[in-house]
Amino acid sequence: MNVSQMQPISNKELDYISDCISNEDLLVKQCAAAAVVCHNPTISQALSEHIRTHEQHLTKLTDALLQHQHLAPTQAH
């Protein structure tokens, strides 16, 4: 989508993205914790791959927010 065609993110969308970021962060932490106690190299490798996948999801979500940052209202103090 062209930057000039972007619409501001609604509060509902922001809440959804925030929940997704929290969920992805939790999944990264859970996979990392499981990898530490895992003694099976195959499972440990799979957990490491899942960590990378969830980190990529976090990056995509953050990038989406950054792309819309210029559309966000500013607060005057």
N, C-alpha and C positions, 0 to 999 in steps of 0.2 A: 504494500500500500504506500502510496506517495505521502510524504510528510504533510503536504498541504491538504490532504484528504482525511487526515486523522481527526478523530473525535475525542473529546475528553473521556476519561474512564469514569464510569458511574461509581457511586459509593458501593453498590452491590458488587460490581466487578472488582473494586479494590479489596473488599472483604474476601471475595473468592480467591483473589491472587494472594492475599495475606495468608489465608488458610492453606493454600497450596505450598507456599514457601515454608510455613511451619511444618507441614506434613513431610515435605521433601527433606528438610533439615533433620526431623526426627528419624526418618528412614536412613539417612546417612549415619547418624549416631548409632542406631540399632545395628546396622550392618557392620560398622566398625567394632562395636562391642562384641558382636558374635564372632567376628574374624579373630579377635584377640584370644578367645577361649577355644576356638576350633582347632582340632588336631588333624583334620583331614585336609590335605593340600588342595584337593579338587574343590571342596566346598569353600575353603579360604579364598581361592582364586575367583570363584563365582561371586562371593561376597565383595571382593575388591572391584569386580566389574560392575556390580550393582551400585557400589559407592560412586564410581565414576559416572554412571548413568544418572543417579540422583543429583550429583553435583552439576551435571550438564543441564538438568531440569531447572535447578536453582539459577544458573546463569541465564537461561532463556527467560525465566520469569522476571529476573532483575533487569535484563535488557529491555523487556517489554515496558516495564515501568519507566526506565530511563528515556525510552523513545517518546513517551507521553509526558515527560516532565515539563516540557515547555508549555503544555496545555493546562497544567494544573493551576488553580487559582492561588494567588499569593495572599498571605495574611499580613496586614499592617498592624504593627504593635504600637 
